[in-house]
Amino acid sequence: MNQLLPISAAGSEQLEIVRTSERLKEVGPAWTQLWASIDGLIFQSHDWISAWWETASVHAPRSLRIGLIWNGDQLAAVVPLAIGRRKGLRFLEWAAVSVSDYGDILVSPDCPPSALLRIWARLSASGGFDLAFLNRLRPDIAAVGLFASEIQGGIKLRANHRTEISHRITGAWQNGAAWFDGLSKKTRKNYRHGCNTLEKSGRLRFRLMAPDEPVGPVLDRISDLKRKWLVERDRRSDLFDQEKLTLGNLVAALKRLGVLRLFVLENDGVVIAASVNFLQHGTLMAWVTTYDPDFGAASPGTILIMDYTRWSFDNGLKTVDFLCGAEAFKERFATQSVTLTSVMGTRTLRGMLAEQTDRIKRALRKQTSRPNATGIPEKA
C-alpha cells in the first residue's frame, strides 16, 4: 500500500513509500521531471529502474521500497531502494543494484535536509529486511545526508569495509589520435597487429550503430557470448538470462532517453566484439563489453575499446568511464581511479548477528595474514 504522510506542520512536503508496480508507473512523469531538472545519472532514472523491475519483480523475491518526497505535485527527492534476498538475509539496497554501477538518490536543491532524514526514518520503519546495505557510493554522492548521525528513528548507517574501484580515462587530448599516440609503443603495436590479423580473415569494420538501427540482433549476440563466458566459469548473471530479457529492457530505456551508444567491431559483417555504452555529462560510460573468444588471439575486445575511446575524444568528450569492475584492461588504460565505498546498518537480530559474524571473520583474516618477525604470515 502506498500512502502519503505529512512531514511536519511546518512544511508542505509529504512523504511516500512506493511498494507496487502500479504506483511506480504512476509516478514516472514526476520522477523523470526531477531527474531531468538536476541532470541525474541514468542509474537513478525512472526509465532504468522500471526497466529492471519489469523482469526482476517476476523472477525473484524482491520488494520495492522507493522513498519519495513531494512538494505539492512536484517531486523534491527520490530514494530508490528495494529489498533483495541473499544467503538467507533480506537486504534493503539500491533498486536495480545488480545492473547499476553507481548508487545515489535524486534530490532537488530546495529539498529540506530534514525531509531526507525523515524519509529515511520512514523507510527504516517500513520493515521487511534485516540489513540496509548501500554500496557503489562515489565521493560526491547526494545521498550523504542519509548518513547523518542525527537521524531520529532511522537505521544508523555506518561505513562498511567493502569497496570497489571505478577506472576511467580522462585528460585534455585534442583528439583520438593524440590519445592513441600517447600510449606505449607496445600497446600501439599490439593494436595494429591485432587489426592486421583480423583483416586476414575478413573485412574489419568498427562503427557506432545508428539511432534508428534495430539493436535486437546485436543484443542477442552479446547475450550469447556472455552466457558462454559465464558457463565456462561456472557463473551466472540475471542480465544475460535468456528468459528474463533484462538486457533488452535496459537498452531500450537507454535508447528512449537518447543516451545509447552501441559500438560494434565486425569481421565480414559478423559482430566479433560489442560494447553497450551511454553518454552523459560529457562522458562515455562503458556498461557492457564482450567479444567472440574464437577471435581471441587478435584481442578484438581491446581493439574495440581503443576504437571507441578514440571516437570519444574525436567527438569532444573528456572522459571514458569503465564503471565498476576489476578487469585488467581497465587498469591498463585508465588514467584515474575512484574508490566506491559502502555503508551498512542493521534492523533485526538476524542482521546484527550477520554483521557481527562478518566483522569477526574479517578480523581473523587480518590476523592470519599478519606477518611475524620472520616476515612469514602467521597461520591461524
C-alpha positions as CSV (number, residue, x, y, z in Angstrom):
1,M,0.0,0.0,0.0
2,N,1.3,3.5,-0.9
3,Q,0.4,6.3,1.4
4,L,1.3,10.0,1.5
5,L,2.4,11.0,5.0
6,P,2.8,14.7,6.1
7,I,6.4,15.5,7.1
8,S,5.5,18.2,9.6
9,A,3.2,21.0,10.2
10,A,5.9,23.5,9.4
11,G,6.3,22.4,5.8
12,S,4.2,21.5,2.7
13,E,6.2,18.4,1.9
14,Q,4.8,14.9,2.0
15,L,6.4,11.5,2.3
16,E,5.5,8.4,0.3
17,I,6.9,4.9,0.0
18,V,6.3,3.2,-3.3
19,R,5.7,-0.5,-2.9
20,T,3.7,-1.5,-6.0
21,S,4.4,-1.7,-9.8
22,E,1.2,0.3,-10.4
23,R,2.4,3.2,-8.3
24,L,5.9,3.0,-9.7
25,K,4.4,3.6,-13.2
26,E,2.1,6.4,-12.0
27,V,5.0,8.5,-10.5
28,G,7.0,8.2,-13.7
29,P,6.4,11.7,-15.1
30,A,7.2,13.5,-11.9
31,W,10.2,11.3,-11.3
32,T,11.5,11.9,-14.8
33,Q,10.9,15.7,-14.5
34,L,13.1,15.8,-11.3
35,W,15.8,13.6,-12.9
36,A,16.0,15.8,-15.9
37,S,16.0,19.0,-13.9
38,I,19.0,18.0,-11.9
39,D,20.7,16.1,-14.7
40,G,20.7,12.9,-12.8
41,L,22.7,9.8,-13.8
42,I,20.9,7.1,-15.8
43,F,21.1,4.6,-12.9
44,Q,18.7,6.8,-10.9
45,S,16.2,7.4,-13.7
46,H,12.7,6.1,-13.7
47,D,13.2,4.5,-17.1
48,W,16.1,2.5,-15.9
49,I,14.7,1.3,-12.6
50,S,11.3,0.5,-14.2
51,A,13.0,-1.5,-16.9
52,W,14.9,-3.5,-14.3
53,W,11.8,-4.0,-12.2
54,E,9.8,-5.3,-15.1
55,T,11.7,-8.5,-15.0
56,A,13.2,-8.5,-11.5
57,S,9.7,-8.5,-9.9
58,V,8.7,-11.6,-11.8
59,H,11.7,-13.8,-11.5
60,A,13.0,-13.2,-7.9
61,P,11.5,-12.5,-4.5
62,R,12.1,-8.7,-4.3
63,S,10.1,-5.8,-2.9
64,L,10.1,-2.1,-3.8
65,R,10.9,0.5,-1.1
66,I,11.2,3.7,-3.1
67,G,11.0,6.8,-0.9
68,L,9.5,10.0,-2.3
69,I,9.4,13.5,-1.0
70,W,6.6,15.6,-2.5
71,N,6.3,19.3,-2.5
72,G,2.7,19.7,-3.8
73,D,2.6,17.8,-7.1
74,Q,6.3,18.2,-7.6
75,L,8.8,15.6,-6.5
76,A,11.6,17.0,-4.4
77,A,13.6,13.8,-3.8
78,V,13.7,10.1,-4.8
79,V,15.4,7.4,-2.7
80,P,15.3,4.4,-5.0
81,L,15.5,1.3,-2.8
82,A,14.3,-2.3,-3.0
83,I,14.6,-5.4,-0.8
84,G,16.6,-8.3,-2.1
85,R,17.4,-11.7,-0.6
86,R,20.8,-13.4,-0.4
87,K,22.2,-16.1,1.8
88,G,19.1,-16.2,3.9
89,L,19.2,-12.5,4.6
90,R,16.9,-9.7,3.5
91,F,18.8,-6.6,2.3
92,L,17.5,-3.0,1.8
93,E,19.6,-1.9,-1.1
94,W,19.6,0.3,-4.2
95,A,16.9,-0.6,-6.6
96,A,18.5,-2.2,-9.7
97,V,21.8,-2.5,-7.9
98,S,22.7,-5.7,-9.8
99,V,22.7,-3.8,-13.1
100,S,23.8,-0.4,-11.9
101,D,27.4,0.8,-11.3
102,Y,26.8,3.9,-9.2
103,G,24.2,4.3,-6.4
104,D,22.7,7.5,-5.2
105,I,19.4,9.4,-4.6
106,L,17.8,12.2,-6.6
107,V,17.2,15.4,-4.6
108,S,16.3,18.9,-5.8
109,P,18.3,21.9,-4.4
110,D,15.3,23.2,-2.5
111,C,14.5,19.9,-0.7
112,P,15.0,20.4,3.1
113,P,17.7,18.2,4.6
114,S,15.3,17.4,7.4
115,A,13.0,15.8,4.9
116,L,15.7,13.4,3.7
117,L,16.3,12.3,7.3
118,R,12.6,11.8,7.8
119,I,12.1,9.7,4.6
120,W,15.0,7.6,5.7
121,A,13.3,7.1,9.1
122,R,10.1,6.0,7.3
123,L,12.0,3.6,5.1
124,S,13.8,2.2,8.1
125,A,10.4,1.6,9.8
126,S,8.8,0.1,6.8
127,G,10.2,-3.3,7.7
128,G,10.7,-6.5,5.7
129,F,14.5,-6.5,5.8
130,D,17.4,-7.5,8.1
131,L,20.2,-5.2,6.9
132,A,20.5,-2.0,5.0
133,F,23.4,-2.1,2.6
134,L,24.1,0.8,0.2
135,N,27.2,0.3,-2.0
136,R,28.9,1.8,-5.0
137,L,29.0,5.2,-3.5
138,R,31.0,7.9,-5.2
139,P,32.7,10.5,-3.1
140,D,30.4,13.3,-4.3
141,I,27.0,11.5,-3.9
142,A,23.9,13.4,-2.9
143,A,22.9,10.6,-0.5
144,V,25.5,11.6,2.1
145,G,22.7,13.3,4.0
146,L,21.2,9.9,4.8
147,F,24.2,9.0,6.8
148,A,23.8,11.9,9.3
149,S,24.1,10.9,12.9
150,E,21.1,13.0,14.0
151,I,18.5,10.7,12.2
152,Q,15.6,10.2,14.5
153,G,14.1,6.7,14.3
154,G,16.1,5.7,11.3
155,I,18.7,3.0,11.0
156,K,22.2,4.3,11.6
157,L,24.3,3.7,8.5
158,R,28.0,3.2,9.2
159,A,30.9,2.9,6.9
160,N,31.5,-0.7,5.7
161,H,34.7,-2.3,4.7
162,R,33.5,-3.3,1.2
163,T,34.8,-1.1,-1.6
164,E,35.0,-1.2,-5.3
165,I,37.1,0.6,-7.8
166,S,35.9,2.5,-10.8
167,H,38.5,3.2,-13.6
168,R,38.4,5.9,-16.2
169,I,40.4,7.6,-18.9
170,T,40.4,11.3,-18.6
171,G,42.6,14.0,-19.9
172,A,43.0,17.0,-22.2
173,W,43.8,15.2,-25.5
174,Q,43.0,17.3,-28.6
175,N,41.5,14.3,-30.4
176,G,41.6,10.5,-30.5
177,A,44.8,10.4,-32.5
178,A,46.6,12.4,-29.7
179,W,45.3,9.9,-27.1
180,F,46.4,6.9,-29.2
181,D,49.9,8.4,-29.9
182,G,50.4,8.8,-26.1
183,L,50.0,5.1,-25.5
184,S,53.1,2.9,-25.1
185,K,54.8,1.7,-28.2
186,K,54.0,-1.9,-27.3
187,T,50.3,-1.1,-26.9
188,R,50.1,0.6,-30.3
189,K,52.0,-2.2,-31.9
190,N,49.6,-4.8,-30.4
191,Y,46.6,-2.9,-31.7
192,R,48.0,-2.8,-35.2
193,H,49.0,-6.4,-35.1
194,G,45.5,-7.4,-33.9
195,C,43.9,-5.4,-36.7
196,N,46.1,-6.9,-39.3
197,T,45.4,-10.4,-38.1
198,L,41.7,-9.9,-38.2
199,E,41.9,-8.3,-41.7
200,K,43.3,-11.6,-43.0
201,S,40.1,-13.4,-42.2
202,G,37.7,-10.8,-43.5
203,R,37.0,-7.1,-43.7
204,L,37.3,-5.4,-40.3
205,R,34.9,-2.6,-39.5
206,F,34.4,-0.5,-36.3
207,R,31.2,1.5,-36.2
208,L,28.7,3.2,-33.9
209,M,25.2,1.8,-34.6
210,A,22.7,4.4,-35.9
211,P,19.9,5.6,-33.6
212,D,17.2,4.1,-35.9
213,E,19.1,0.8,-36.4
214,P,17.5,-2.4,-34.8
215,V,19.6,-3.5,-31.9
216,G,17.9,-6.8,-31.2
217,P,20.4,-9.0,-33.3
218,V,23.4,-7.4,-31.6
219,L,22.0,-7.8,-28.1
220,D,21.3,-11.4,-28.9
221,R,24.9,-11.8,-30.0
222,I,26.1,-10.1,-26.8
223,S,24.0,-12.3,-24.6
224,D,25.1,-15.5,-26.4
225,L,28.8,-14.6,-25.9
226,K,28.3,-13.5,-22.3
227,R,26.4,-16.7,-21.4
228,K,29.1,-18.8,-23.0
229,W,31.7,-17.0,-20.9
230,L,29.6,-17.4,-17.7
231,V,29.1,-21.1,-18.3
232,E,32.8,-21.7,-18.8
233,R,33.5,-20.1,-15.4
234,D,30.5,-21.6,-13.6
235,R,28.9,-18.2,-13.0
236,R,25.5,-16.6,-13.7
237,S,24.1,-13.2,-14.3
238,D,20.5,-12.1,-14.4
239,L,21.4,-9.6,-17.1
240,F,22.1,-12.2,-19.7
241,D,19.4,-14.8,-18.7
242,Q,17.7,-15.8,-22.0
243,E,14.2,-15.8,-20.5
244,K,14.3,-12.6,-18.5
245,L,15.0,-10.1,-21.3
246,T,16.6,-7.7,-18.8
247,L,19.4,-6.5,-21.1
248,G,16.8,-5.7,-23.8
249,N,14.7,-3.7,-21.4
250,L,17.6,-1.7,-20.1
251,V,19.0,-1.0,-23.6
252,A,15.5,0.1,-24.7
253,A,15.5,2.6,-21.8
254,L,18.9,4.0,-22.9
255,K,17.5,4.3,-26.4
256,R,14.3,6.1,-25.3
257,L,16.4,8.6,-23.3
258,G,18.6,9.3,-26.3
259,V,21.9,8.3,-24.5
260,L,22.6,4.9,-26.0
261,R,25.9,4.5,-27.8
262,L,26.3,0.9,-29.1
263,F,29.6,0.2,-30.7
264,V,30.4,-3.0,-32.7
265,L,33.5,-4.5,-34.3
266,E,32.6,-6.6,-37.3
267,N,34.6,-9.1,-39.4
268,D,32.9,-9.6,-42.8
269,G,29.6,-8.3,-41.2
270,V,29.8,-10.7,-38.2
271,V,30.0,-9.0,-34.8
272,I,33.2,-10.2,-33.1
273,A,33.1,-7.5,-30.3
274,A,30.4,-5.2,-29.0
275,S,30.0,-2.6,-26.3
276,V,26.8,-1.1,-24.9
277,N,27.7,2.4,-23.7
278,F,25.8,5.5,-22.8
279,L,26.7,9.2,-23.0
280,Q,26.1,11.6,-20.1
281,H,27.8,14.6,-18.6
282,G,30.4,14.7,-21.3
283,T,31.4,11.1,-20.5
284,L,31.2,7.9,-22.4
285,M,30.2,5.2,-19.9
286,A,31.2,1.7,-20.9
287,W,28.5,-0.5,-19.4
288,V,28.7,-3.9,-21.1
289,T,31.6,-5.1,-23.4
290,T,32.2,-8.5,-24.8
291,Y,34.0,-10.3,-27.7
292,D,34.0,-13.6,-29.5
293,P,36.6,-15.9,-28.0
294,D,37.1,-17.6,-31.4
295,F,38.9,-14.4,-32.4
296,G,40.6,-14.0,-29.0
297,A,44.2,-14.3,-30.3
298,A,43.8,-11.0,-32.0
299,S,42.2,-9.3,-28.9
300,P,39.1,-7.8,-30.6
301,G,37.7,-6.6,-27.3
302,T,40.8,-4.5,-26.7
303,I,40.7,-3.2,-30.3
304,L,37.0,-2.1,-29.8
305,I,37.9,-0.4,-26.5
306,M,40.7,1.6,-28.2
307,D,38.4,2.5,-31.1
308,Y,35.5,3.8,-29.0
309,T,38.0,5.7,-26.9
310,R,39.4,7.4,-29.9
311,W,35.8,8.1,-31.1
312,S,35.1,9.7,-27.7
313,F,38.0,12.2,-27.9
314,D,37.3,12.9,-31.6
315,N,33.8,13.9,-30.6
316,G,34.8,16.3,-27.9
317,L,34.3,14.1,-24.8
318,K,36.6,14.5,-21.9
319,T,36.2,11.1,-20.2
320,V,35.7,7.4,-20.8
321,D,34.4,5.8,-17.7
322,F,34.8,2.0,-17.4
323,L,32.5,1.9,-14.4
324,C,32.8,-0.9,-11.8
325,G,34.9,-4.0,-12.3
326,A,38.5,-5.2,-11.8
327,E,39.2,-6.3,-15.3
328,A,42.9,-5.9,-16.2
329,F,42.3,-3.8,-19.3
330,K,40.6,-1.1,-17.2
331,E,43.6,-0.6,-15.0
332,R,45.9,-0.8,-18.0
333,F,44.2,2.0,-19.9
334,A,42.9,4.1,-17.0
335,T,44.5,7.4,-16.0
336,Q,42.3,7.8,-12.9
337,S,40.6,5.5,-10.4
338,V,37.9,6.3,-7.9
339,T,37.2,4.2,-4.8
340,L,33.5,3.5,-4.3
341,T,32.5,3.0,-0.7
342,S,29.6,1.3,1.1
343,V,27.5,1.8,4.3
344,M,25.6,-0.7,6.3
345,G,23.0,-0.7,9.1
346,T,21.1,-3.5,10.9
347,R,17.4,-3.7,11.7
348,T,16.8,-7.2,13.1
349,L,18.7,-9.6,15.4
350,R,19.5,-11.8,12.4
351,G,21.0,-8.8,10.7
352,M,23.0,-7.9,13.8
353,L,24.4,-11.4,14.0
354,A,25.3,-11.5,10.4
355,E,27.2,-8.2,10.7
356,Q,29.0,-9.3,13.8
357,T,29.9,-12.6,12.1
358,D,31.3,-10.8,9.1
359,R,33.3,-8.5,11.4
360,I,34.8,-11.5,13.2
361,K,35.7,-13.3,10.0
362,R,37.4,-10.2,8.7
363,A,39.4,-9.8,11.9
364,L,40.5,-13.4,11.7
365,R,41.6,-13.0,8.1
366,K,43.7,-9.9,9.1
367,Q,45.3,-11.9,11.9
368,T,46.1,-14.8,9.6
369,S,47.7,-12.6,7.0
370,R,49.7,-10.5,9.6
371,P,53.5,-11.2,9.1
372,N,55.5,-12.2,12.2
373,A,59.1,-11.2,12.9
374,T,60.4,-13.5,10.1
375,G,58.2,-11.8,7.5
376,I,56.1,-15.0,7.0
377,P,52.4,-14.7,7.6
378,E,51.2,-16.5,10.8
379,K,48.8,-19.4,10.4
380,A,45.5,-19.3,12.3
